[in-house]
Amino acid sequence: MTPIQPFQLPLVPPSVAHAPSAAPPAGQTPFKEILLAGLGQVNSLQQEADAAVQQLAAGGDVDPTEVLTTLQKAELSFQLMLQIRNQLVQAYQEVSNIRI
């Protein structure tokens, strides 16, 4: 099992935050890549949890507390990603409701 790595959001200086360019500044990760990496991390944790449960159900040599810990990590990461998605949807709805 690999430990959960916290999301590392790049720091954007205020002068760059409002830049109209489509490409990110040199040395900074695009938001899309950060989001996809987070989704991949959540997916791998879910797969690890599924494998641990299958091993436990098949009577494999696995510690039940490890299985429970793996399941909780997967659940927490899924809930975090769900909250991030909810916040993104809410932000999009607020921006789409702005009248020009």
Buried (B, 14 or more C-beta within 10 A) or exposed (E): EEEBEEEEEEEBEEEEEEEEEEEBEEEBEEEEEBBEBBEEBBBEBBEBBEBBBEBBEEEEEBEEEEBBBBBEBBEEBBEBBEEBEEEEEEEEEEEEEEEE
